[in-house]
């Protein structure tokens, strides 16, 4: 797996593509040093901490929680980040802008999950060390990813189910196999 220590990353993909399974895998690697802002209640803790907002569209609630946790954990992950950090020209909430700009000063790994890269604020996507992209089919997403790295959008439109492409800081990319089937998340425990 990639070394995400003290880096920023974004996870993108269609529903049921493997985003949550990969996020659980990463969270479990950090254990009790990980925190997830669990917008849709998909990460019921253990061994990491999670918080489900009372209002999943309330940026003020997100900001208060992020301010409280940013120096207590080694990994902060925000699911459904596009709800709070929409594409420009919308500004980032101040706490998210601070995380994005000063993450290294906190010694923090920060991750953002969204279905579509065109829905997430470009400052998060374009400054991320790593992009972890599952299958996408949207014309605008493919075009945007092709602009980030030659052929990337075309590549993600063709990858098999549950596989993902990891894009490194130099914007080179490679295909990764799914997180091992033996890894269980709360979502697939009944599978």
trRosetta pair geometry for C-beta under 8 A, 3 or more apart (Angstrom, degrees):
i j d omega theta_ij theta_ji phi_ij phi_ji
1 25 7.8 -161 -109 141 149 121
1 29 7.5 -128 92 -85 158 154
2 130 5.9 106 148 -114 160 160
2 132 8.0 -143 18 -80 144 112
2 166 5.8 -180 -53 -159 136 150
2 168 7.9 -169 -131 -97 127 87
3 7 7.5 105 117 -7 68 136
4 7 5.0 -118 -163 54 53 113
4 9 5.7 -52 -132 -20 117 137
4 26 6.8 9 32 -145 160 117
4 75 7.8 50 116 -109 121 116
4 109 5.2 76 137 -148 95 135
4 111 7.6 3 -174 -67 142 112
4 129 7.7 153 -135 79 64 128
4 130 6.6 -84 -105 25 89 143
5 109 6.1 -85 -135 -67 25 123
6 103 7.6 145 -167 137 61 97
6 104 6.3 66 180 -120 102 68
6 107 6.0 -56 -104 -159 107 51
6 108 6.9 87 -121 61 58 22
6 109 5.9 -70 -55 -68 18 76
7 109 5.8 14 49 -125 56 86
7 129 3.9 -73 -169 40 111 154
7 130 6.3 56 138 0 135 102
8 100 6.8 61 -116 -130 159 64
8 103 5.8 126 -62 42 106 173
8 109 7.4 174 -83 -162 38 53
8 110 4.7 -13 -113 68 85 93
8 111 7.2 168 -162 -81 55 43
8 112 7.9 16 -178 -1 96 97
8 124 7.6 -132 163 -160 132 69
8 127 6.7 17 75 116 147 84
8 128 4.8 -117 113 -128 98 63
8 129 5.4 127 53 4 63 88
8 130 7.7 -178 97 32 47 70
9 109 7.7 1 8 -178 101 94
9 110 7.7 168 27 91 60 52
9 111 4.9 -14 69 -111 88 87
9 112 7.6 -170 98 29 48 66
9 128 5.5 94 -121 -170 25 115
9 129 6.2 -52 -71 61 71 84
9 130 4.1 -14 -112 70 102 96
9 131 7.0 176 -159 -83 73 26
9 132 6.2 34 173 -8 119 104
10 81 8.0 -104 -130 48 92 147
10 111 7.1 160 -90 -160 29 66
10 112 4.9 -21 -111 69 80 93
10 113 7.4 159 -163 -88 59 31
10 114 7.0 -23 -168 24 106 97
10 117 7.4 90 132 -110 143 89
10 120 6.7 146 -146 116 138 166
10 124 6.2 108 -78 139 124 98
10 125 5.6 -25 -8 -108 166 64
10 128 4.8 -90 -9 -81 97 167
10 130 7.6 -170 29 99 58 59
10 131 5.3 -12 63 -119 95 72
10 132 7.1 -170 92 30 47 71
11 19 5.2 132 142 -144 120 92
11 22 6.2 174 -134 92 141 128
11 23 6.3 -135 35 -67 167 95
11 111 6.6 27 -9 -179 101 113
11 112 7.4 -173 25 92 69 46
11 113 4.6 -15 64 -110 104 80
11 114 7.7 147 81 27 59 51
11 132 4.6 -20 -106 73 74 106
11 133 7.8 -179 -155 -78 44 38
11 134 7.7 34 -179 -10 84 98
12 19 7.5 -81 146 -100 7 123
12 113 7.8 174 -74 -155 38 53
12 114 6.0 -14 -105 76 79 75
12 115 6.8 60 -157 159 70 18
12 116 6.6 68 -155 -123 111 13
12 117 5.1 -24 -102 -53 157 84
12 120 7.7 -118 -89 0 109 137
12 131 7.0 -7 9 -173 111 97
12 132 7.4 160 23 84 64 55
12 133 4.8 -5 63 -118 102 76
12 134 6.7 -152 101 31 55 73
12 136 6.5 -7 136 -61 112 130
12 141 7.7 173 166 -155 140 126
13 17 3.6 -132 157 77 123 146
13 18 6.6 -38 120 52 167 74
13 19 4.7 -173 51 -56 116 105
13 115 6.8 -76 79 -144 35 53
13 133 6.5 150 -66 -169 83 47
13 134 2.7 27 -109 54 136 113
13 135 6.2 63 -146 47 94 52
13 136 6.5 -121 -122 -61 44 83
13 164 7.0 -73 -70 -107 136 106
14 17 4.6 110 60 -48 73 123
14 115 6.6 50 -116 -160 28 97
14 134 6.6 -112 26 107 69 111
14 135 5.7 -35 11 90 114 86
14 136 6.3 165 -41 -101 87 51
14 137 7.1 27 -67 6 131 95
15 115 6.7 -16 -51 -117 68 123
17 134 3.7 128 141 137 130 146
17 135 5.4 -155 -135 42 126 87
17 161 7.1 -132 -140 -150 62 67
17 162 7.0 180 173 -83 51 39
17 164 7.9 99 143 -82 107 96
18 21 5.0 -59 -159 45 65 115
18 22 5.7 66 143 -23 87 102
18 134 5.4 162 51 -104 98 141
18 161 7.7 139 -31 168 114 64
18 162 4.4 117 -64 -134 135 61
18 163 7.8 121 20 8 161 15
18 164 6.5 -134 87 -46 130 111
18 178 5.9 -124 -125 -132 148 97
18 179 6.8 163 -171 12 111 99
19 22 6.0 -63 -152 39 26 107
19 23 6.2 25 153 -19 65 109
19 113 5.8 118 174 -156 122 118
19 115 7.8 -100 -31 -98 163 55
19 134 6.1 -108 -58 0 80 139
20 23 5.4 -52 -143 38 34 114
20 24 6.3 38 155 -21 66 102
20 42 5.4 -86 -133 154 133 138
20 43 7.7 -152 -156 -65 97 89
20 79 7.9 38 -103 -127 84 131
20 185 6.1 145 132 148 97 167
20 187 5.5 53 115 4 144 153
21 24 5.8 -50 -149 34 30 112
21 25 6.5 35 150 -22 61 105
21 162 7.7 -7 56 -141 147 98
21 178 7.5 9 104 -174 142 98
21 179 5.0 -164 138 46 106 135
21 183 6.9 114 -173 101 97 113
21 185 5.3 -133 -108 -16 63 137
21 187 7.4 -105 -67 60 76 122
21 188 6.7 16 -91 -2 110 136
22 25 5.5 -52 -150 33 34 116
22 26 6.5 31 153 -17 66 103
22 132 6.4 -168 151 143 153 143
22 164 6.7 12 -74 -9 154 156
22 179 5.5 -175 -88 -39 61 127
23 26 5.8 -54 -148 37 32 108
23 27 6.2 33 154 -18 66 108
23 36 7.3 90 164 -118 117 139
23 43 7.2 -83 121 -82 118 128
23 77 6.3 138 -157 175 106 151
23 79 6.9 61 -161 -89 167 105
23 111 7.4 172 -125 124 91 146
23 113 6.0 -19 -81 -73 137 145
24 27 5.6 -55 -143 40 30 112
24 28 6.1 30 158 -20 65 108
24 43 6.8 -171 -91 -115 83 94
24 183 7.3 155 102 154 112 113
24 185 4.1 -168 -19 -106 170 111
24 186 7.6 -175 -104 8 140 76
25 28 5.9 -58 -149 36 26 110
25 29 6.8 33 150 -26 60 101
25 179 4.7 -143 -51 -133 151 141
25 183 5.7 22 -92 171 100 158
26 29 5.6 -49 -156 24 35 116
26 30 7.1 19 153 -6 63 104
26 34 7.8 151 125 -127 73 148
26 75 7.3 -172 146 -167 98 155
26 77 7.2 125 99 -80 122 145
26 111 6.9 75 120 -39 154 166
27 30 6.1 -67 -159 43 35 102
27 34 4.6 162 -152 138 70 155
27 36 5.9 -31 -104 -45 137 123
27 43 6.8 110 -19 -151 175 132
27 48 4.5 -85 173 -4 105 161
27 75 7.0 -165 -114 105 56 141
27 77 6.4 -84 -80 11 100 150
28 31 6.7 34 -169 -74 41 55
28 34 7.9 -69 -45 27 17 155
28 47 6.7 88 -131 35 66 98
28 48 7.0 -107 -78 -22 41 112
28 183 7.9 -167 39 -154 156 115
29 34 7.9 92 67 -52 61 141
30 33 4.8 -109 172 77 92 90
30 34 3.6 109 91 -54 124 109
30 48 6.5 57 84 -96 96 117
30 73 7.8 58 156 -179 135 98
30 74 5.7 -161 -152 77 118 109
30 75 4.3 -100 -83 10 172 134
30 109 7.5 -145 -85 55 140 134
31 34 6.5 134 62 6 24 102
31 47 4.4 -27 -152 107 73 129
31 48 6.4 -177 170 -69 18 74
32 47 5.3 -75 -52 156 73 93
32 48 6.5 -169 -100 -102 30 42
32 49 7.2 61 -151 -28 62 89
33 48 7.9 -52 59 -116 37 85
33 73 5.6 133 174 -156 56 68
33 74 4.0 16 155 17 120 110
33 75 6.4 86 118 14 82 86
34 47 8.0 81 41 96 106 76
34 48 3.7 -41 81 -126 104 124
34 49 7.1 176 95 31 56 68
34 73 6.1 88 -124 -168 15 123
34 74 6.9 -49 -72 63 57 82
34 75 4.2 -13 -115 67 82 114
34 76 8.0 177 -158 -75 57 29
34 77 7.0 11 -173 -1 101 111
35 48 6.6 -164 -77 175 27 100
35 49 4.8 -18 -108 75 77 99
35 50 7.2 158 -161 -89 56 35
35 51 7.3 13 -175 -2 100 101
35 69 5.0 -144 132 173 174 142
35 72 7.4 66 -38 86 142 100
35 73 4.4 -122 -5 -55 109 167
35 75 6.9 173 30 93 61 65
35 76 5.3 -11 70 -111 102 67
35 77 7.1 177 93 27 51 72
36 43 4.7 -11 84 93 149 160
36 48 6.4 66 -7 126 99 130
36 49 7.5 175 24 94 65 52
36 50 4.7 -17 65 -111 93 86
36 51 7.6 -175 91 27 52 65
36 76 7.9 155 -91 -163 34 45
36 77 4.4 -22 -110 72 80 104
36 78 7.6 171 -160 -82 60 25
36 79 6.3 38 179 -20 106 106
37 50 7.8 162 -93 -158 12 67
37 51 5.8 -26 -119 66 56 97
37 53 7.3 27 -174 -38 93 102
37 62 6.4 58 -163 -133 151 87
37 65 6.2 123 -107 107 109 140
37 66 7.2 -27 -62 -69 139 87
37 76 7.5 33 -17 -179 97 88
37 77 7.0 -157 23 96 70 53
37 78 4.5 2 50 -118 120 70
37 79 6.4 -159 88 24 68 72
38 41 5.7 77 139 -94 113 32
38 42 6.2 -161 -160 41 99 63
38 43 4.5 -138 -106 47 122 100
38 44 7.9 114 -160 -68 167 40
38 50 4.3 33 -25 -176 134 114
38 51 6.2 161 23 70 89 36
38 52 4.8 -50 87 -80 102 73
38 79 5.9 32 -125 30 39 131
39 52 7.4 122 -131 -139 7 67
39 53 6.4 -5 -120 20 57 109
39 56 4.9 91 -169 -145 87 107
39 78 7.7 59 -35 -179 109 69
39 79 4.9 -141 17 91 98 91
39 80 3.8 -93 62 45 156 126
39 83 6.3 138 -146 31 151 145
40 52 7.9 -84 79 -133 9 104
40 56 7.0 52 -73 -123 58 148
40 79 6.7 -99 20 122 88 129
40 80 6.1 106 -22 -29 102 139
41 44 7.1 34 -176 -68 77 84
41 52 4.6 22 -81 -111 85 143
42 79 6.7 -160 45 -178 117 169
42 186 6.9 169 178 70 52 117
42 187 6.1 4 -160 -60 96 116
43 48 7.4 -36 167 82 118 117
43 50 4.6 174 104 -103 100 146
43 79 7.1 169 -8 -28 125 146
43 186 7.0 165 -116 20 27 130
44 50 6.5 -119 -125 48 18 147
44 186 5.2 104 26 -88 102 161
45 48 6.3 -143 -145 83 53 56
45 49 5.9 2 -120 -127 100 32
45 50 4.7 -130 -63 16 71 100
48 75 7.9 -51 -132 75 131 115
49 69 7.9 -156 94 -133 133 134
49 73 7.4 -126 43 -88 117 131
51 65 5.5 -172 103 -150 160 142
51 69 7.9 -147 -9 -41 139 150
53 56 5.4 141 72 -89 115 49
53 58 6.2 -170 173 50 136 103
53 61 4.9 108 -143 120 115 139
53 62 6.8 -36 -83 -66 142 72
53 65 7.5 -112 -87 -19 93 149
54 58 7.3 -1 71 23 80 145
54 61 6.5 -149 38 -123 88 157
55 58 3.8 72 88 -20 114 119
55 61 6.0 145 53 -2 90 149
56 80 7.1 2 -177 99 114 149
56 83 6.3 -30 151 158 85 164
57 83 5.9 -112 -109 176 62 112
57 84 7.9 175 -154 -76 40 70
58 61 4.0 57 103 9 118 112
58 62 6.8 166 100 -11 65 83
59 62 5.4 -53 -150 38 40 115
59 63 6.1 41 153 -22 70 105
59 84 5.2 137 -104 -143 82 92
59 93 4.7 -171 -173 -86 114 130
60 63 5.7 -52 -146 36 31 112
60 64 6.5 32 155 -20 64 104
61 64 5.9 -54 -148 35 31 110
61 65 6.4 26 156 -15 64 108
62 65 6.0 -64 -151 39 28 107
62 66 6.1 24 157 -17 68 110
62 78 7.5 55 -153 -136 119 126
62 84 5.0 20 -2 -124 173 154
62 93 6.3 114 91 58 118 173
62 95 7.2 -172 123 64 81 131
62 96 7.5 3 135 -48 123 110
63 66 5.8 -56 -141 38 29 108
63 67 6.2 31 159 -20 64 107
63 93 5.2 -134 -73 167 107 129
63 94 6.6 50 -131 56 129 83
63 95 4.2 155 -139 2 75 131
63 96 7.7 -86 -95 -20 78 80
64 67 6.0 -55 -149 35 27 112
64 68 6.5 23 154 -17 61 110
65 68 5.8 -62 -153 37 31 111
65 69 6.2 1 162 0 68 116
66 69 6.3 -73 -139 47 27 94
66 70 5.8 43 168 -51 69 105
66 76 6.9 87 -134 -177 84 147
66 78 7.8 -11 -87 -78 117 123
66 95 4.2 129 86 147 129 135
66 96 6.8 -73 -146 -66 178 63
66 99 6.5 -79 -178 -48 130 131
67 70 6.5 -35 -131 3 21 114
67 95 5.4 -97 -54 -114 82 131
68 72 7.6 -11 141 0 62 131
69 72 5.2 -80 -152 43 54 113
69 73 5.7 9 169 1 95 116
69 76 6.3 133 114 -106 113 117
70 73 7.5 -76 -140 41 18 89
70 76 6.2 -29 -110 -47 63 156
70 95 7.6 -154 -45 -171 138 102
70 98 7.9 -10 -131 108 170 113
70 99 6.4 -133 -121 -94 128 98
70 106 5.8 -63 157 -144 96 158
70 108 6.6 -33 -170 -90 77 161
71 106 6.0 -118 -95 -147 68 106
73 76 5.7 121 81 -64 128 78
73 108 7.3 66 93 -129 74 100
74 107 7.2 -53 -127 126 74 90
74 108 6.6 -173 -163 -125 35 55
74 109 6.2 30 147 18 72 98
75 108 7.3 147 -95 -168 26 72
75 109 4.5 -21 -104 73 77 107
75 110 7.6 173 -155 -80 54 30
75 111 7.0 8 -171 2 98 107
76 99 6.8 -97 79 -140 139 138
76 108 6.2 0 8 -176 104 123
76 109 7.5 166 25 87 58 57
76 110 5.3 -9 66 -113 91 75
76 111 7.5 -177 95 30 48 67
77 110 7.6 164 -84 -162 43 44
77 111 4.3 -8 -115 66 83 107
77 112 7.7 -171 -157 -71 59 26
77 113 7.0 36 177 -16 98 107
78 81 4.5 85 110 -89 108 99
78 84 7.2 -80 172 47 136 134
78 85 7.9 81 111 -1 145 126
78 96 7.6 -27 -14 -112 169 111
78 110 8.0 6 0 -173 98 87
78 111 7.2 -177 26 94 62 59
78 112 5.4 -9 63 -113 98 67
78 113 7.0 -163 95 24 52 76
79 113 4.7 -13 -124 57 57 126
80 83 4.9 20 145 -4 100 118
80 84 8.0 90 114 -1 77 91
80 113 6.7 -6 -29 91 33 92
80 114 6.9 86 -141 -104 28 61
81 84 6.1 -71 -163 49 51 95
81 85 5.1 -16 160 35 89 117
81 96 8.0 134 -159 -134 107 140
81 112 3.9 -25 -10 -161 169 97
81 113 6.0 130 -6 53 100 46
81 114 5.2 -80 55 -56 87 98
81 120 6.0 42 96 -123 105 110
81 124 7.0 -160 139 165 143 171
82 85 6.4 -78 -112 69 28 72
82 86 6.0 64 -176 -98 70 57
82 87 7.8 5 -145 -31 97 74
82 114 4.0 94 -31 -130 108 124
82 115 7.2 -70 12 29 145 75
82 116 7.2 41 -76 56 162 76
82 119 4.1 30 -149 127 145 106
82 120 4.8 -89 -87 -79 89 69
83 86 7.8 -7 -156 -59 9 86
84 93 5.9 -35 168 -11 103 129
84 96 6.9 151 125 -46 114 150
85 90 7.8 159 -172 106 35 117
85 92 5.5 12 -130 -124 96 81
85 93 6.9 -90 -81 9 80 89
85 96 5.6 -135 -83 148 122 164
85 112 7.1 -54 53 -145 148 140
85 120 6.1 25 102 -155 102 71
85 121 4.3 -85 164 -2 93 117
85 124 6.0 59 147 -22 147 143
86 90 4.4 43 76 48 99 154
86 119 6.5 -60 -138 180 70 68
86 120 7.6 -106 -136 -120 26 24
86 121 6.4 72 89 -60 23 81
87 90 6.6 86 78 29 39 105
87 118 6.2 -5 -80 165 144 56
87 119 5.9 -101 -32 -150 105 23
87 120 6.6 58 -71 69 72 18
87 121 6.0 177 -107 -92 27 40
87 122 6.6 55 -145 -30 73 84
88 121 6.2 86 -45 -143 71 73
88 122 5.4 -46 -4 17 114 110
88 123 7.6 99 -55 -19 113 89
90 121 6.9 -105 82 -92 94 101
91 97 7.7 -23 170 -59 89 133
92 96 4.7 -124 176 88 108 109
92 97 4.2 138 91 -62 125 90
92 100 6.9 -48 -179 10 170 141
92 121 5.4 108 -79 176 93 175
92 123 6.1 -79 -40 57 134 137
92 124 7.5 135 -102 -43 130 100
93 96 4.7 79 63 11 87 108
93 97 7.0 -160 88 -9 40 87
94 97 5.5 -55 -145 37 33 113
94 98 6.2 35 156 -20 67 105
95 98 5.6 -51 -148 36 32 114
95 99 6.5 36 151 -21 64 102
96 99 5.5 -47 -147 34 35 113
96 100 6.3 35 153 -18 65 106
96 124 7.6 -36 165 -77 114 118
97 100 5.7 -57 -148 39 30 112
97 101 6.1 17 158 -9 66 113
97 123 7.4 8 -117 114 78 154
98 101 5.9 -63 -139 45 28 102
98 102 5.4 -26 180 28 69 116
99 102 7.1 -73 -116 57 14 75
99 103 5.5 47 176 -75 59 90
99 106 7.8 -41 -128 20 64 148
99 108 7.3 -82 -150 100 86 144
99 110 5.2 138 164 -117 113 155
100 103 6.6 -6 -128 -29 13 111
100 110 7.2 -131 -85 100 50 155
100 123 6.0 70 156 135 160 107
100 124 6.0 -101 -104 -96 132 68
100 127 6.1 86 -177 83 105 142
102 105 4.5 -41 -176 33 88 120
102 106 6.3 82 128 -18 88 96
103 106 6.0 -67 -157 41 34 105
103 108 4.9 -110 -163 73 76 100
103 109 7.7 66 178 -112 121 13
103 110 5.0 -101 -119 -4 135 127
104 107 7.4 35 -175 -76 37 34
104 108 7.7 -114 -71 41 17 71
112 120 6.5 124 136 -151 132 139
112 124 5.2 1 21 175 164 138
112 128 7.6 -112 34 -88 108 129
114 117 7.1 126 87 -86 119 34
114 119 5.8 -161 173 81 132 104
114 120 4.3 -174 18 -60 164 118
115 119 6.9 24 62 38 82 140
116 119 4.4 79 76 3 100 108
116 120 7.4 179 92 -10 56 86
116 136 7.0 118 -117 -137 70 125
116 138 6.1 9 -127 28 122 153
116 140 7.9 43 -180 87 126 104
116 141 5.2 -109 -153 -83 91 124
117 120 5.9 -63 -150 35 40 107
117 125 5.6 92 -158 -119 98 146
117 131 7.7 15 -99 -149 129 131
117 133 7.6 -21 -47 -110 122 117
117 136 7.7 -29 2 -101 98 168
117 141 5.5 117 39 -139 93 87
117 144 5.5 -166 99 103 118 137
117 145 6.4 113 38 -64 156 90
118 138 7.3 -114 19 112 128 138
118 140 4.8 3 -48 129 167 114
118 141 5.5 -117 -9 -82 106 65
118 144 5.2 -179 -74 -26 92 156
120 124 5.6 -85 157 70 110 126
120 125 5.6 120 97 -48 114 109
121 124 5.0 84 76 5 90 103
121 125 7.3 -179 94 -3 46 89
122 125 5.5 -60 -141 46 42 108
122 126 5.2 20 169 -6 79 117
123 126 6.6 -57 -122 47 20 96
123 127 5.8 0 176 2 58 122
124 127 6.7 -71 -136 47 15 95
124 128 6.3 35 158 -50 58 103
125 128 5.9 -46 -155 2 25 117
125 131 7.0 39 -157 -96 78 119
125 148 7.7 -92 149 -95 110 142
126 148 7.3 -144 -106 -115 78 106
128 131 5.8 102 95 -66 134 74
129 168 7.6 -26 161 -166 73 52
129 169 5.0 -34 -154 -76 70 99
130 166 6.1 -22 -163 -166 111 91
130 167 6.4 147 -158 74 55 61
130 168 6.3 -18 -104 -113 80 41
130 169 7.3 -51 -63 -51 59 66
131 148 7.6 38 -4 142 161 156
131 165 8.0 6 106 102 91 85
131 166 7.4 155 81 -156 52 42
131 167 4.0 4 52 46 99 117
131 173 8.0 -38 70 -103 100 116
132 164 5.4 29 177 153 81 140
132 165 7.6 168 -154 81 41 44
132 166 5.5 -8 -105 -103 73 73
132 167 7.8 -145 -65 21 33 75
133 136 6.7 -53 -179 -11 105 117
133 145 7.0 91 -135 -120 167 141
133 152 7.6 79 46 173 159 104
133 156 4.9 -51 131 -110 123 138
133 164 6.0 154 75 -165 35 88
133 165 4.9 -21 63 59 95 92
133 166 7.9 173 20 -81 72 27
133 167 6.8 34 -1 -13 114 110
134 156 7.4 90 112 -159 20 104
134 159 7.3 -133 -164 84 46 132
134 162 7.6 -27 -136 -126 117 17
134 163 7.5 140 -132 85 72 42
134 164 4.8 -52 -80 -99 64 94
135 156 6.3 165 -123 170 33 75
135 157 7.1 79 -156 -131 75 25
135 159 5.3 -144 -79 67 82 91
135 160 7.8 -107 -61 104 124 13
135 161 6.7 -44 -8 -99 143 48
135 163 7.8 73 -43 63 93 77
136 141 4.6 -100 159 121 138 144
136 142 6.6 -175 107 -64 106 74
136 145 7.4 132 62 -16 142 146
136 153 7.6 -70 80 -147 118 71
136 156 5.0 21 30 129 94 121
136 157 6.4 -62 80 -82 64 65
137 141 7.7 58 64 57 25 126
137 142 7.5 -13 -169 -44 21 117
137 157 5.8 99 -107 -133 53 90
138 141 4.0 79 72 9 104 109
138 142 6.6 -175 87 -10 52 84
139 142 6.0 -58 -148 37 27 110
139 143 6.3 26 156 -17 63 109
140 143 5.7 -54 -145 38 31 112
140 144 6.2 33 156 -21 65 107
141 144 5.7 -56 -146 37 29 111
141 145 6.3 23 158 -14 65 108
141 153 6.8 159 123 -133 62 105
141 156 8.0 -88 135 92 109 134
142 145 6.0 -57 -146 40 28 107
142 146 6.2 31 154 -20 64 107
142 153 3.5 113 -169 174 57 117
142 154 6.7 78 -166 -65 109 44
142 156 7.2 -159 -108 66 75 100
142 157 5.5 13 -103 -51 124 126
143 146 5.7 -55 -147 36 29 113
143 147 6.6 32 152 -20 63 104
143 153 6.2 100 -35 -128 15 174
144 147 5.7 -56 -157 32 32 113
144 148 6.8 31 148 -20 64 103
144 153 6.9 126 59 -83 51 128
145 148 5.4 -49 -150 31 40 114
145 149 7.1 -33 171 42 69 81
145 152 4.3 -120 157 105 97 105
145 153 3.6 141 72 -72 102 80
145 156 6.1 -27 130 19 170 133
146 149 7.6 -93 -145 72 25 46
146 150 6.8 29 -166 -134 69 32
146 151 6.7 67 -125 -44 82 12
146 152 6.0 -170 -87 51 39 75
146 153 3.8 -62 -38 19 84 120
146 154 6.5 62 -88 -18 110 84
147 153 8.0 41 5 -26 61 128
148 152 5.9 -49 75 47 97 151
148 167 7.3 25 129 -174 126 161
148 171 6.3 -157 152 -137 80 123
149 152 4.0 76 72 -36 97 128
149 167 6.1 -167 -4 -139 153 125
149 171 4.1 -172 -89 172 112 105
149 172 7.5 173 -149 -85 140 17
149 173 6.1 122 114 -16 158 119
151 154 5.2 -61 -158 46 60 114
151 155 5.7 64 145 -30 84 104
152 155 5.6 -58 -148 35 30 113
152 156 6.5 21 160 -14 67 105
152 165 7.1 170 -154 123 84 150
152 167 6.5 23 -130 -92 136 130
152 171 7.7 -81 -55 -176 139 92
152 173 5.8 100 -112 4 98 157
153 156 6.1 -56 -145 37 30 103
153 157 6.5 31 156 -21 63 107
154 157 5.9 -59 -153 32 31 112
154 158 6.8 13 155 -8 63 115
155 158 6.2 -78 -158 42 31 103
155 159 6.8 42 154 -47 69 99
155 165 5.9 89 121 -86 119 159
155 173 6.9 152 83 101 159 136
155 175 7.7 -135 174 -68 116 98
156 159 5.9 -34 -141 2 41 116
156 165 5.5 -108 -85 19 87 133
159 163 4.8 -131 169 87 111 112
159 164 7.1 100 138 -105 159 21
159 165 6.2 -145 -61 -37 151 98
159 175 6.2 177 -121 -126 116 112
160 163 4.8 68 65 5 82 125
162 178 3.7 1 144 -91 110 128
162 179 7.9 -107 -180 27 102 68
163 175 5.9 8 167 -172 124 99
163 176 6.5 166 -165 82 75 51
163 177 6.1 -52 -114 -128 88 30
163 178 5.9 -80 -76 -52 48 71
164 175 7.6 158 90 -152 30 57
164 176 5.4 -15 67 58 76 102
164 178 7.8 97 -5 -99 86 51
165 173 5.1 31 171 174 108 121
165 174 6.9 174 -150 87 73 23
165 175 5.6 -40 -97 -95 75 56
165 176 7.1 161 -102 11 22 81
166 173 6.4 173 85 -147 43 73
166 174 6.1 -14 55 59 88 73
166 176 5.6 53 -15 -23 108 124
167 171 6.0 -2 -177 -138 106 50
167 172 7.3 163 -152 81 59 32
167 173 4.4 -28 -97 -90 69 105
168 171 7.1 -108 71 -35 61 13
168 172 5.2 -6 42 58 110 83
168 173 7.1 -172 5 -82 73 48
178 181 7.2 53 103 -60 124 71
179 183 5.2 -66 146 53 108 143
180 183 5.0 103 72 -10 83 98
184 188 6.0 -138 -148 87 67 92
184 189 5.3 77 175 -95 119 69
185 188 5.2 64 51 25 83 91
185 189 7.0 -117 88 -40 37 80
186 189 6.0 -26 -143 -13 29 119
188 191 4.4 -19 -170 -3 82 128
